[in-house]
Amino acid sequence: MQPLNATRRHRALPRDPAPSKWTYKLQRMMLTPGVRGLLRVGVPLALIGIIAVSWYSQEDNRLATVAKYEALKNTVQQRPEFMIAEMVVTGTDEALAAQISAALPMDFPASSFALDLEAMRVAVEALDGVRSARVRLGDAGTLQVDVTPRVAVAIWRDGQNLRLIDEDGVYAGLIAARADRFDLPLIAGEGAQDYIAEALALYRDAKPLHARLRGMVRMGERRWDIVLDRNQRILLPAEGAMAALDRVIVLQQANDLLDRDVLAVDMRNADRPTLKMNTEAAGALRRASQYEAEN
Amino acid sequence: MGDLYDSQRAMRNMRKAAMQRGVIAILDIGTSKIACLVLRFDGPESFRAADGIGSLAGQSSFRVIGAATTRSRGVKFGEVDAMQETERAIRTAVQAAQKMANVRVDHVIACISGGRPKSYGLAGAVDIENGLVTDGDIGRVMAACDVPDYGAERDVLHAQPVNFALDHRSGMADPRGQIGNQLTTDMHMLTVDSIALQNIFYCIKRCDLELAGIASSAYASGISSLVEDEQELGAACIDLGGGSTGISVFMKKHMIYSDAVRMGGDHVTSDIAMGLSVSMATAERVKTFYGGVVATGMDDREMIEIGGDTGDYEHDRRTVSRAELIGIMRPRVEEILEEVRMRLDAAGFEHLPSQQIVLTGGASQIPGLDGLASKILGQQVRLGRPLRVQGLPQAAIGPAFSGAVGLTLFAAHPQDEWWDFEIPAEAHPSRSLKRAVRWFKDNW
């Protein structure tokens, strides 16, 4: 008694719970720890990487990123906490401070991020009058420059220039006239600047002569001459200069040797100190000795 | 026998690899259902309780993390009948268990309930050379067992040393390190049909799984449903399955006899289907809901609708009384139990000190079965449920799962088998030389 025109209704087959071979294999693969790890970590990472690279490969995006980064950086760097308003130079006098200010041309206020402290230190130390310097960011938006100035110990006459030099023989500035620094000894001659210590020792030794001392000249890069006023010279030997000077000073104190009309005291040969006299003095001496001989 | 030795050793290595990975699957391929359990091993004693009691029966070092059951297809009498169908059923069970466990399993331990198992008792004796029993001596004494001719088409499934005797001292569990002159052993060997075994191997291989061990299902049921003193004093476990009924006799914690009756619950179902002329599905439903083996007066009045879908009203509204149903079921159940009785008698079960009989398996849930069984098998009959193991879902703790649970215990603590010991070197000198030559030929 089945209807002939209707399609025969199939009895629903009992549901087959068995997985197909490939479903089974796929499920097993998805349960493999390596594959699971790859899917959980590797795929999202790869996706993020692809998106990042494709976005970054656009020129506009790259520029925008850089601009944004720069803007962000500036807003941080330009904050008042990081701004430097003035420069404070300590440890030196006005003149050198002015030189230092001139050597570090800066328009304040400036961000402390923009400062190259090391380069500034090098620039400051390149100045003649500076022995060493320390540049740091000080309190309350100041740029602190701590300077140890060179202490001039002598004046070195180099042609027409009067240079100040420190104990290392390093150039420490210029002065216009000898009278500016009367307290310092004047030295001259080629190579004199390399033997400052020697010159200073002689200078200290020649203390009784200071009133008359005009300077010290390095002769032949070997030995010293002490020049007094009235163009008197004390020629010192290369070795034992101090002892020779002491002898001259003793002679001066005993016999007022240098107050006489002597042109030069030659102490180069210790065995045979020699006096050089003015022509007139020599003539007078000769006449006097003739007179004595005649009488 | 060498090939078998090698393949069993390979399975043991596979089991070791599985233990290292910590995950192993249990596959109980039965006639009515296929159960798959996924076990996770966490190293020995990691679930150990705070007090001093260690692991009981060795099952505490693993945990069931996945369990699935599916209707078995293509299996008859516990043997693979239709390979494709069985393979699909195995895939279903394994996939569902893997999904529950959320882990991939590659190694599987299976059991075989059919294949006409046959037990042999073997004895071997060997002289101890230097007075002290070593591992090598154990291997030697097992190799010295005189193996009966069990037929070309059969394979050894189990070969377990059940007893060691050193000179006049017998009943030793572990003779190693002891001093004596002659070491003798009794070995229980169980063989099954090669074809049945090969089919199961092949089915599992086709599911991309590696077989890490195979056991007799009667043995597995025995170790899960017999309690410790029963195993020690002597007991028989009757696993009433769907297509076959397994018998295993235990004594001193060793299986000493195993057999199978090729009848089970499915035969009861088909009797009902034939007797009431209903479909197998209806017969199964009627059996599980209303089945029994002892009829009472009340059962005459309890009418069961057995239905039908022919469209004929009279046919579709049929009813039978429960007494009729019991009248159909009882003869078949009796037949099965009589057959079991015969096998036990043949094995000399009555000589055991204790003759406890434990009924387990799906068909043991028939109401009144214990009463019937005690009439046929003896007074000491009880219904057994498998041991409780950690993590086993509520749905899988019934007697139908005693084989699967036994396999978990087998996986955790396999008994020593013949292939766990090295074959003595003198047993195969020429063969190994031949093998070396063949290896050179194959590779150069």
Interface residues (C-beta under 8 A of the other chain):
Chain A: D16 P17 A18 P19 K21 T23 Y24 K25 Q27 R28 L31 T32 P33
Chain B: T70 R88 A89 R91 T92 V94 Q95 Q98 K99 N102 V103 R104 C207 D208
